[in-house]
Amino acid sequence: MYVAKFEEAIYVLHCFHKKTQVTSKQDRAIAAVRYRAVVNARKEKK
């Protein structure tokens, strides 16, 4: 599970069932894109 914690909220960016020791590039990329979207949305809100 990938999460982003800010003062007013905790965002769950991505959840998946991990079957191996290595997290796939696709899962990391999904979380990264969603994190950037949250950060951008927070910037626009201010």
PQR file with spaces between the fields and no chain letter, atoms N, CA, C, O and H, PARSE charges and radii, in Angstrom:
ATOM       1  N    MET     1       0.853   -1.166    0.000 -0.4000 1.5000
ATOM       2  CA   MET     1       0.000    0.000    0.000 -0.0000 2.0000
ATOM       3  C    MET     1       0.904    1.236    0.000  0.5500 1.7000
ATOM       4  O    MET     1       1.881    1.309    0.746 -0.5500 1.4000
ATOM       5  N    TYR     2       0.564    2.181   -0.834 -0.4000 1.5000
ATOM       6  CA   TYR     2       1.278    3.447   -0.868 -0.0000 2.0000
ATOM       7  C    TYR     2       0.353    4.527   -0.328  0.5500 1.7000
ATOM       8  O    TYR     2      -0.791    4.645   -0.768 -0.5500 1.4000
ATOM       9  H    TYR     2      -0.230    2.121   -1.440  0.4000 1.0000
ATOM      10  N    VAL     3       0.844    5.316    0.622 -0.4000 1.5000
ATOM      11  CA   VAL     3       0.054    6.396    1.212 -0.0000 2.0000
ATOM      12  C    VAL     3       0.859    7.687    1.227  0.5500 1.7000
ATOM      13  O    VAL     3       2.090    7.676    1.216 -0.5500 1.4000
ATOM      14  H    VAL     3       1.773    5.221    0.979  0.4000 1.0000
ATOM      15  N    ALA     4       0.133    8.800    1.253 -0.4000 1.5000
ATOM      16  CA   ALA     4       0.747   10.115    1.411 -0.0000 2.0000
ATOM      17  C    ALA     4       0.073   10.767    2.605  0.5500 1.7000
ATOM      18  O    ALA     4      -1.151   10.890    2.639 -0.5500 1.4000
ATOM      19  H    ALA     4      -0.867    8.809    1.263  0.4000 1.0000
ATOM      20  N    LYS     5       0.858   11.183    3.577 -0.4000 1.5000
ATOM      21  CA   LYS     5       0.325   11.767    4.799 -0.0000 2.0000
ATOM      22  C    LYS     5       0.614   13.261    4.824  0.5500 1.7000
ATOM      23  O    LYS     5       1.765   13.686    4.716 -0.5500 1.4000
ATOM      24  H    LYS     5       1.852   11.084    3.549  0.4000 1.0000
ATOM      25  N    PHE     6      -0.436   14.045    4.965 -0.4000 1.5000
ATOM      26  CA   PHE     6      -0.327   15.487    5.097 -0.0000 2.0000
ATOM      27  C    PHE     6      -1.002   15.882    6.402  0.5500 1.7000
ATOM      28  O    PHE     6      -1.623   15.042    7.053 -0.5500 1.4000
ATOM      29  H    PHE     6      -1.370   13.700    5.053  0.4000 1.0000
ATOM      30  N    GLU     7      -0.890   17.143    6.791 -0.4000 1.5000
ATOM      31  CA   GLU     7      -1.445   17.584    8.079 -0.0000 2.0000
ATOM      32  C    GLU     7      -2.929   17.290    8.204  0.5500 1.7000
ATOM      33  O    GLU     7      -3.376   16.822    9.251 -0.5500 1.4000
ATOM      34  H    GLU     7      -0.386   17.826    6.262  0.4000 1.0000
ATOM      35  N    GLU     8      -3.702   17.554    7.157 -0.4000 1.5000
ATOM      36  CA   GLU     8      -5.155   17.445    7.253 -0.0000 2.0000
ATOM      37  C    GLU     8      -5.721   16.149    6.700  0.5500 1.7000
ATOM      38  O    GLU     8      -6.909   15.881    6.875 -0.5500 1.4000
ATOM      39  H    GLU     8      -3.339   17.935    6.306  0.4000 1.0000
ATOM      40  N    ALA     9      -4.898   15.326    6.032 -0.4000 1.5000
ATOM      41  CA   ALA     9      -5.458   14.123    5.415 -0.0000 2.0000
ATOM      42  C    ALA     9      -4.373   13.083    5.156  0.5500 1.7000
ATOM      43  O    ALA     9      -3.184   13.392    5.076 -0.5500 1.4000
ATOM      44  H    ALA     9      -3.932   15.543    5.890  0.4000 1.0000
ATOM      45  N    ILE    10      -4.827   11.853    5.030 -0.4000 1.5000
ATOM      46  CA   ILE    10      -3.975   10.752    4.583 -0.0000 2.0000
ATOM      47  C    ILE    10      -4.611   10.204    3.312  0.5500 1.7000
ATOM      48  O    ILE    10      -5.788    9.841    3.307 -0.5500 1.4000
ATOM      49  H    ILE    10      -5.793   11.603    5.095  0.4000 1.0000
ATOM      50  N    TYR    11      -3.836   10.146    2.241 -0.4000 1.5000
ATOM      51  CA   TYR    11      -4.329    9.683    0.950 -0.0000 2.0000
ATOM      52  C    TYR    11      -3.797    8.285    0.678  0.5500 1.7000
ATOM      53  O    TYR    11      -2.594    8.046    0.787 -0.5500 1.4000
ATOM      54  H    TYR    11      -2.881   10.441    2.245  0.4000 1.0000
ATOM      55  N    VAL    12      -4.683    7.360    0.325 -0.4000 1.5000
ATOM      56  CA   VAL    12      -4.265    6.031   -0.112 -0.0000 2.0000
ATOM      57  C    VAL    12      -4.068    6.121   -1.616  0.5500 1.7000
ATOM      58  O    VAL    12      -5.026    6.316   -2.365 -0.5500 1.4000
ATOM      59  H    VAL    12      -5.660    7.555    0.237  0.4000 1.0000
ATOM      60  N    LEU    13      -2.831    5.980   -2.054 -0.4000 1.5000
ATOM      61  CA   LEU    13      -2.499    6.174   -3.461 -0.0000 2.0000
ATOM      62  C    LEU    13      -2.661    4.910   -4.283  0.5500 1.7000
ATOM      63  O    LEU    13      -3.070    4.971   -5.443 -0.5500 1.4000
ATOM      64  H    LEU    13      -2.053    5.822   -1.446  0.4000 1.0000
ATOM      65  N    HIS    14      -2.345    3.763   -3.693 -0.4000 1.5000
ATOM      66  CA   HIS    14      -2.414    2.516   -4.463 -0.0000 2.0000
ATOM      67  C    HIS    14      -2.355    1.337   -3.506  0.5500 1.7000
ATOM      68  O    HIS    14      -1.565    1.336   -2.562 -0.5500 1.4000
ATOM      69  H    HIS    14      -2.013    3.714   -2.751  0.4000 1.0000
ATOM      70  N    CYS    15      -3.187    0.339   -3.749 -0.4000 1.5000
ATOM      71  CA   CYS    15      -3.165   -0.919   -3.001 -0.0000 2.0000
ATOM      72  C    CYS    15      -3.071   -2.063   -3.992  0.5500 1.7000
ATOM      73  O    CYS    15      -3.635   -2.004   -5.085 -0.5500 1.4000
ATOM      74  H    CYS    15      -3.828    0.341   -4.516  0.4000 1.0000
ATOM      75  N    PHE    16      -2.368   -3.082   -3.609 -0.4000 1.5000
ATOM      76  CA   PHE    16      -2.234   -4.243   -4.476 -0.0000 2.0000
ATOM      77  C    PHE    16      -1.854   -5.449   -3.642  0.5500 1.7000
ATOM      78  O    PHE    16      -1.413   -5.315   -2.500 -0.5500 1.4000
ATOM      79  H    PHE    16      -1.909   -3.130   -2.721  0.4000 1.0000
ATOM      80  N    HIS    17      -2.028   -6.622   -4.214 -0.4000 1.5000
ATOM      81  CA   HIS    17      -1.666   -7.864   -3.549 -0.0000 2.0000
ATOM      82  C    HIS    17      -0.253   -8.214   -3.991  0.5500 1.7000
ATOM      83  O    HIS    17      -0.018   -8.531   -5.157 -0.5500 1.4000
ATOM      84  H    HIS    17      -2.386   -6.731   -5.141  0.4000 1.0000
ATOM      85  N    LYS    18       0.659   -8.156   -3.078 -0.4000 1.5000
ATOM      86  CA   LYS    18       2.065   -8.411   -3.399 -0.0000 2.0000
ATOM      87  C    LYS    18       2.334   -9.906   -3.341  0.5500 1.7000
ATOM      88  O    LYS    18       2.095  -10.557   -2.324 -0.5500 1.4000
ATOM      89  H    LYS    18       0.469   -7.898   -2.130  0.4000 1.0000
ATOM      90  N    LYS    19       2.835  -10.439   -4.450 -0.4000 1.5000
ATOM      91  CA   LYS    19       3.085  -11.879   -4.534 -0.0000 2.0000
ATOM      92  C    LYS    19       4.572  -12.212   -4.585  0.5500 1.7000
ATOM      93  O    LYS    19       4.958  -13.373   -4.455 -0.5500 1.4000
ATOM      94  H    LYS    19       3.029   -9.910   -5.276  0.4000 1.0000
ATOM      95  N    THR    20       5.414  -11.181   -4.778 -0.4000 1.5000
ATOM      96  CA   THR    20       6.859  -11.394   -4.847 -0.0000 2.0000
ATOM      97  C    THR    20       7.553  -10.406   -3.909  0.5500 1.7000
ATOM      98  O    THR    20       6.909   -9.533   -3.329 -0.5500 1.4000
ATOM      99  H    THR    20       5.100  -10.237   -4.884  0.4000 1.0000
ATOM     100  N    GLN    21       8.869  -10.552   -3.767 -0.4000 1.5000
ATOM     101  CA   GLN    21       9.649   -9.650   -2.915 -0.0000 2.0000
ATOM     102  C    GLN    21       9.809   -8.270   -3.543  0.5500 1.7000
ATOM     103  O    GLN    21       9.979   -7.277   -2.836 -0.5500 1.4000
ATOM     104  H    GLN    21       9.393  -11.261   -4.238  0.4000 1.0000
ATOM     105  N    VAL    22       9.753   -8.210   -4.870 -0.4000 1.5000
ATOM     106  CA   VAL    22       9.994   -6.968   -5.605 -0.0000 2.0000
ATOM     107  C    VAL    22       8.661   -6.334   -5.996  0.5500 1.7000
ATOM     108  O    VAL    22       7.764   -7.006   -6.506 -0.5500 1.4000
ATOM     109  H    VAL    22       9.614   -9.017   -5.445  0.4000 1.0000
ATOM     110  N    THR    23       8.548   -5.030   -5.748 -0.4000 1.5000
ATOM     111  CA   THR    23       7.363   -4.290   -6.176 -0.0000 2.0000
ATOM     112  C    THR    23       7.545   -3.934   -7.645  0.5500 1.7000
ATOM     113  O    THR    23       8.596   -3.429   -8.041 -0.5500 1.4000
ATOM     114  H    THR    23       9.276   -4.484   -5.333  0.4000 1.0000
ATOM     115  N    SER    24       6.524   -4.198   -8.451 -0.4000 1.5000
ATOM     116  CA   SER    24       6.650   -3.973   -9.892 -0.0000 2.0000
ATOM     117  C    SER    24       6.769   -2.493  -10.226  0.5500 1.7000
ATOM     118  O    SER    24       6.298   -1.632   -9.482 -0.5500 1.4000
ATOM     119  H    SER    24       5.670   -4.608   -8.130  0.4000 1.0000
ATOM     120  N    LYS    25       7.402   -2.213  -11.355 -0.4000 1.5000
ATOM     121  CA   LYS    25       7.560   -0.837  -11.811 -0.0000 2.0000
ATOM     122  C    LYS    25       6.201   -0.205  -12.066  0.5500 1.7000
ATOM     123  O    LYS    25       6.012    0.988  -11.827 -0.5500 1.4000
ATOM     124  H    LYS    25       7.785   -2.912  -11.960  0.4000 1.0000
ATOM     125  N    GLN    26       5.263   -0.996  -12.547 -0.4000 1.5000
ATOM     126  CA   GLN    26       3.921   -0.476  -12.832 -0.0000 2.0000
ATOM     127  C    GLN    26       3.237   -0.007  -11.549  0.5500 1.7000
ATOM     128  O    GLN    26       2.618    1.057  -11.538 -0.5500 1.4000
ATOM     129  H    GLN    26       5.416   -1.964  -12.742  0.4000 1.0000
ATOM     130  N    ASP    27       3.336   -0.772  -10.487 -0.4000 1.5000
ATOM     131  CA   ASP    27       2.726   -0.378   -9.215 -0.0000 2.0000
ATOM     132  C    ASP    27       3.375    0.885   -8.661  0.5500 1.7000
ATOM     133  O    ASP    27       2.681    1.766   -8.153 -0.5500 1.4000
ATOM     134  H    ASP    27       3.839   -1.637  -10.496  0.4000 1.0000
ATOM     135  N    ARG    28       4.700    0.981   -8.755 -0.4000 1.5000
ATOM     136  CA   ARG    28       5.391    2.182   -8.296 -0.0000 2.0000
ATOM     137  C    ARG    28       5.018    3.392   -9.143  0.5500 1.7000
ATOM     138  O    ARG    28       4.861    4.496   -8.622 -0.5500 1.4000
ATOM     139  H    ARG    28       5.264    0.266   -9.168  0.4000 1.0000
ATOM     140  N    ALA    29       4.876    3.182  -10.442 -0.4000 1.5000
ATOM     141  CA   ALA    29       4.524    4.284  -11.341 -0.0000 2.0000
ATOM     142  C    ALA    29       3.117    4.800  -11.057  0.5500 1.7000
ATOM     143  O    ALA    29       2.884    6.008  -11.080 -0.5500 1.4000
ATOM     144  H    ALA    29       5.003    2.285  -10.865  0.4000 1.0000
ATOM     145  N    ILE    30       2.194    3.907  -10.795 -0.4000 1.5000
ATOM     146  CA   ILE    30       0.816    4.310  -10.472 -0.0000 2.0000
ATOM     147  C    ILE    30       0.810    5.173   -9.217  0.5500 1.7000
ATOM     148  O    ILE    30       0.164    6.221   -9.186 -0.5500 1.4000
ATOM     149  H    ILE    30       2.384    2.925  -10.777  0.4000 1.0000
ATOM     150  N    ALA    31       1.522    4.741   -8.187 -0.4000 1.5000
ATOM     151  CA   ALA    31       1.582    5.510   -6.941 -0.0000 2.0000
ATOM     152  C    ALA    31       2.244    6.865   -7.165  0.5500 1.7000
ATOM     153  O    ALA    31       1.805    7.864   -6.596 -0.5500 1.4000
ATOM     154  H    ALA    31       2.047    3.891   -8.213  0.4000 1.0000
ATOM     155  N    ALA    32       3.286    6.914   -7.979 -0.4000 1.5000
ATOM     156  CA   ALA    32       3.984    8.177   -8.235 -0.0000 2.0000
ATOM     157  C    ALA    32       3.085    9.169   -8.966  0.5500 1.7000
ATOM     158  O    ALA    32       3.058   10.352   -8.627 -0.5500 1.4000
ATOM     159  H    ALA    32       3.642    6.103   -8.441  0.4000 1.0000
ATOM     160  N    VAL    33       2.357    8.696   -9.958 -0.4000 1.5000
ATOM     161  CA   VAL    33       1.447    9.565  -10.715 -0.0000 2.0000
ATOM     162  C    VAL    33       0.351   10.103   -9.799  0.5500 1.7000
ATOM     163  O    VAL    33       0.017   11.287   -9.854 -0.5500 1.4000
ATOM     164  H    VAL    33       2.379    7.735  -10.234  0.4000 1.0000
ATOM     165  N    ARG    34      -0.198    9.248   -8.972 -0.4000 1.5000
ATOM     166  CA   ARG    34      -1.266    9.681   -8.066 -0.0000 2.0000
ATOM     167  C    ARG    34      -0.736   10.638   -7.012  0.5500 1.7000
ATOM     168  O    ARG    34      -1.436   11.572   -6.623 -0.5500 1.4000
ATOM     169  H    ARG    34       0.074    8.286   -8.927  0.4000 1.0000
ATOM     170  N    TYR    35       0.497   10.422   -6.540 -0.4000 1.5000
ATOM     171  CA   TYR    35       1.090   11.343   -5.569 -0.0000 2.0000
ATOM     172  C    TYR    35       1.261   12.728   -6.185  0.5500 1.7000
ATOM     173  O    TYR    35       0.930   13.734   -5.558 -0.5500 1.4000
ATOM     174  H    TYR    35       1.066    9.663   -6.856  0.4000 1.0000
ATOM     175  N    ARG    36       1.778   12.781   -7.415 -0.4000 1.5000
ATOM     176  CA   ARG    36       1.935   14.072   -8.096 -0.0000 2.0000
ATOM     177  C    ARG    36       0.583   14.752   -8.283  0.5500 1.7000
ATOM     178  O    ARG    36       0.486   15.973   -8.167 -0.5500 1.4000
ATOM     179  H    ARG    36       2.047   11.964   -7.925  0.4000 1.0000
ATOM     180  N    ALA    37      -0.462   13.975   -8.573 -0.4000 1.5000
ATOM     181  CA   ALA    37      -1.799   14.549   -8.738 -0.0000 2.0000
ATOM     182  C    ALA    37      -2.297   15.149   -7.426  0.5500 1.7000
ATOM     183  O    ALA    37      -2.901   16.222   -7.430 -0.5500 1.4000
ATOM     184  H    ALA    37      -0.383   12.983   -8.668  0.4000 1.0000
ATOM     185  N    VAL    38      -2.054   14.476   -6.311 -0.4000 1.5000
ATOM     186  CA   VAL    38      -2.470   14.988   -5.006 -0.0000 2.0000
ATOM     187  C    VAL    38      -1.712   16.272   -4.682  0.5500 1.7000
ATOM     188  O    VAL    38      -2.309   17.248   -4.228 -0.5500 1.4000
ATOM     189  H    VAL    38      -1.564   13.604   -6.307  0.4000 1.0000
ATOM     190  N    VAL    39      -0.412   16.274   -4.911 -0.4000 1.5000
ATOM     191  CA   VAL    39       0.396   17.460   -4.628 -0.0000 2.0000
ATOM     192  C    VAL    39      -0.068   18.634   -5.487  0.5500 1.7000
ATOM     193  O    VAL    39      -0.209   19.748   -4.984 -0.5500 1.4000
ATOM     194  H    VAL    39       0.073   15.481   -5.280  0.4000 1.0000
ATOM     195  N    ASN    40      -0.301   18.399   -6.763 -0.4000 1.5000
ATOM     196  CA   ASN    40      -0.765   19.459   -7.656 -0.0000 2.0000
ATOM     197  C    ASN    40      -2.131   19.990   -7.236  0.5500 1.7000
ATOM     198  O    ASN    40      -2.363   21.199   -7.257 -0.5500 1.4000
ATOM     199  H    ASN    40      -0.186   17.494   -7.172  0.4000 1.0000
ATOM     200  N    ALA    41      -3.029   19.096   -6.857 -0.4000 1.5000
ATOM     201  CA   ALA    41      -4.371   19.512   -6.413 -0.0000 2.0000
ATOM     202  C    ALA    41      -4.283   20.348   -5.144  0.5500 1.7000
ATOM     203  O    ALA    41      -5.037   21.306   -4.974 -0.5500 1.4000
ATOM     204  H    ALA    41      -2.840   18.114   -6.840  0.4000 1.0000
ATOM     205  N    ARG    42      -3.354   19.984   -4.247 -0.4000 1.5000
ATOM     206  CA   ARG    42      -3.184   20.755   -3.011 -0.0000 2.0000
ATOM     207  C    ARG    42      -2.623   22.133   -3.301  0.5500 1.7000
ATOM     208  O    ARG    42      -2.996   23.102   -2.640 -0.5500 1.4000
ATOM     209  H    ARG    42      -2.742   19.206   -4.385  0.4000 1.0000
ATOM     210  N    LYS    43      -1.727   22.239   -4.283 -0.4000 1.5000
ATOM     211  CA   LYS    43      -1.161   23.534   -4.669 -0.0000 2.0000
ATOM     212  C    LYS    43      -2.234   24.436   -5.253  0.5500 1.7000
ATOM     213  O    LYS    43      -2.285   25.626   -4.943 -0.5500 1.4000
ATOM     214  H    LYS    43      -1.424   21.452   -4.820  0.4000 1.0000
ATOM     215  N    GLU    44      -3.095   23.875   -6.100 -0.4000 1.5000
ATOM     216  CA   GLU    44      -4.168   24.653   -6.731 -0.0000 2.0000
ATOM     217  C    GLU    44      -5.187   25.109   -5.710  0.5500 1.7000
ATOM     218  O    GLU    44      -5.777   26.179   -5.859 -0.5500 1.4000
ATOM     219  H    GLU    44      -3.054   22.908   -6.352  0.4000 1.0000
ATOM     220  N    LYS    45      -5.401   24.318   -4.680 -0.4000 1.5000
ATOM     221  CA   LYS    45      -6.403   24.627   -3.662 -0.0000 2.0000
ATOM     222  C    LYS    45      -5.999   25.834   -2.814  0.5500 1.7000
ATOM     223  O    LYS    45      -6.863   26.559   -2.320 -0.5500 1.4000
ATOM     224  H    LYS    45      -4.921   23.448   -4.559  0.4000 1.0000
ATOM     225  N    LYS    46      -4.705   26.050   -2.643 -0.4000 1.5000
ATOM     226  CA   LYS    46      -4.214   27.142   -1.800 -0.0000 2.0000
ATOM     227  C    LYS    46      -4.350   28.469   -2.456  0.5500 1.7000
ATOM     228  O    LYS    46      -3.980   29.487   -1.871 -0.5500 1.4000
ATOM     229  H    LYS    46      -4.004   25.460   -3.044  0.4000 1.0000
